[in-house]
Amino acid sequence: MKPIPIIIVIIAVAAIAGSILLFTPSTPVIQPSDFRVEYARTGGIAGMNEKFVIEADGTASFTSNIRKPLKEKLDAAVFDDLKGFISRNIDKVPATAIKATPGAADYFTYTMTVKANGKTYEFSWVDEGAAQTKIPETLNLIQSRVVIVQESLIK
């Protein structure tokens, strides 16, 4: 049996390690306890007060002073899609605390607290038409995804 030159072993090990790194997903690995969304909408002409919470295990709860409350487990595919979308995009949203233009009336105020990627993110804003500044597009996209999930449950 012929000894294998050490250089060949080193090259083989490096090639294997490189291929493992190439196929490792760049999306953060989300631990089950490392995700939570709390979204609230208050105000408007009716004085609405709603809160929608998605826990790390996929359980969603909705409370409202106008609509019927609920608590149920999200479909796994829906939850994984939302969790992945938020986790991939939340770092793109700048710190946001957008107040209403003085004199604005009949608007909603929104708050969202997201726990993802080992961090907690907090945002607050008002309806686009009442806002003092433009709402970040990525925040609008995340809000839309959360509201779609919320409304699909309370229909």
C-alpha positions as CSV (number, residue, x, y, z in Angstrom):
1,M,0.0,0.0,0.0
2,K,1.4,3.3,-1.1
3,P,1.2,6.3,1.4
4,I,-0.9,9.2,0.2
5,P,1.0,12.4,0.0
6,I,-0.1,14.8,2.7
7,I,-0.8,17.6,0.1
8,I,-3.5,15.4,-1.5
9,V,-5.2,14.9,1.9
10,I,-5.1,18.6,2.6
11,I,-6.6,19.5,-0.8
12,A,-9.3,16.9,-0.4
13,V,-10.3,18.2,3.1
14,A,-10.3,21.8,1.8
15,A,-12.5,20.9,-1.1
16,I,-15.0,19.1,1.1
17,A,-15.1,22.1,3.6
18,G,-15.5,24.5,0.7
19,S,-18.4,22.6,-0.8
20,I,-20.1,22.5,2.6
21,L,-19.8,26.3,2.9
22,L,-21.1,26.8,-0.6
23,F,-24.3,24.9,0.1
24,T,-25.0,26.5,3.5
25,P,-28.0,28.8,3.2
26,S,-27.3,32.4,3.7
27,T,-30.6,33.0,5.5
28,P,-30.4,33.0,9.2
29,V,-31.2,29.8,11.0
30,I,-34.2,30.7,13.1
31,Q,-34.4,28.9,16.4
32,P,-38.0,28.2,17.5
33,S,-37.8,30.5,20.5
34,D,-36.2,33.3,18.4
35,F,-39.3,34.5,16.6
36,R,-42.4,36.6,17.7
37,V,-44.5,39.2,16.1
38,E,-46.8,41.6,17.9
39,Y,-48.8,43.9,15.6
40,A,-51.3,46.5,16.8
41,R,-53.7,48.9,15.1
42,T,-55.5,51.6,17.1
43,G,-57.5,54.7,16.4
44,G,-59.6,55.6,13.4
45,I,-63.1,57.1,13.6
46,A,-64.4,54.0,15.4
47,G,-61.6,54.1,18.1
48,M,-60.4,50.6,17.0
49,N,-58.0,48.7,19.3
50,E,-56.7,45.5,17.8
51,K,-53.7,43.3,18.5
52,F,-52.4,40.3,16.6
53,V,-49.6,38.2,18.1
54,I,-47.7,35.3,16.5
55,E,-45.7,33.2,18.9
56,A,-42.6,31.2,18.2
57,D,-44.6,28.0,18.0
58,G,-46.9,29.4,15.3
59,T,-49.8,30.1,17.6
60,A,-51.6,33.3,16.6
61,S,-54.0,35.3,18.8
62,F,-56.2,38.2,17.9
63,T,-57.9,40.6,20.3
64,S,-60.2,43.6,19.4
65,N,-62.6,45.9,21.0
66,I,-64.8,45.5,17.9
67,R,-64.3,42.1,16.4
68,K,-64.4,38.6,17.9
69,P,-61.1,37.4,19.5
70,L,-59.4,34.2,18.5
71,K,-56.4,32.0,19.2
72,E,-55.3,29.2,16.9
73,K,-52.3,27.5,15.4
74,L,-51.2,28.8,12.0
75,D,-50.8,26.4,9.1
76,A,-47.1,25.3,9.2
77,A,-46.5,26.4,5.6
78,V,-48.1,29.9,6.2
79,F,-46.1,30.3,9.4
80,D,-42.8,29.2,7.9
81,D,-43.3,31.5,4.9
82,L,-44.1,34.5,7.1
83,K,-41.3,33.8,9.5
84,G,-38.8,33.4,6.7
85,F,-40.0,36.6,4.9
86,I,-39.8,38.7,8.1
87,S,-36.4,37.2,9.2
88,R,-34.9,37.9,5.8
89,N,-36.2,41.5,5.6
90,I,-36.5,42.9,9.1
91,D,-32.9,44.1,9.1
92,K,-33.6,46.3,6.0
93,V,-36.2,48.4,7.9
94,P,-34.7,51.5,9.5
95,A,-35.7,52.4,13.1
96,T,-39.2,53.8,12.6
97,A,-41.3,56.1,14.8
98,I,-43.4,58.1,12.4
99,K,-45.9,60.5,13.9
100,A,-49.0,62.1,12.4
101,T,-48.8,65.5,10.7
102,P,-50.2,68.2,13.1
103,G,-54.0,68.6,12.4
104,A,-54.4,65.1,10.9
105,A,-57.6,63.3,11.9
106,D,-59.2,59.9,11.5
107,Y,-56.1,57.8,11.1
108,F,-54.7,54.6,12.5
109,T,-51.6,54.2,14.6
110,Y,-49.6,51.0,14.1
111,T,-47.0,49.4,16.3
112,M,-45.0,46.3,15.6
113,T,-42.5,44.5,17.7
114,V,-40.6,41.7,16.1
115,K,-38.3,39.2,17.7
116,A,-36.1,37.6,15.0
117,N,-32.4,36.9,14.3
118,G,-31.5,37.2,17.9
119,K,-32.8,40.9,18.1
120,T,-35.9,42.8,19.0
121,Y,-37.2,45.4,16.6
122,E,-39.8,48.0,17.4
123,F,-41.7,50.2,15.0
124,S,-44.5,52.7,15.2
125,W,-46.2,54.7,12.4
126,V,-49.5,56.1,11.2
127,D,-51.5,55.8,8.0
128,E,-49.5,57.1,5.0
129,G,-51.9,60.0,4.4
130,A,-51.4,61.3,7.9
131,A,-47.7,60.6,8.3
132,Q,-45.1,63.3,8.6
133,T,-42.6,61.3,6.6
134,K,-42.7,58.4,4.1
135,I,-43.1,54.9,5.6
136,P,-40.3,52.6,4.6
137,E,-41.3,50.2,1.8
138,T,-40.0,47.1,3.5
139,L,-42.0,47.9,6.6
140,N,-45.1,48.3,4.4
141,L,-44.3,44.8,2.8
142,I,-43.9,43.2,6.2
143,Q,-47.1,44.8,7.5
144,S,-49.0,43.6,4.4
145,R,-47.9,40.0,5.0
146,V,-48.8,40.1,8.7
147,V,-52.3,41.6,7.9
148,I,-53.0,39.0,5.2
149,V,-52.3,36.2,7.7
150,Q,-54.4,38.0,10.4
151,E,-57.4,38.6,8.1
152,S,-57.3,35.0,6.8
153,L,-57.8,33.8,10.4
154,I,-60.6,36.2,11.3
155,K,-62.6,36.2,8.1
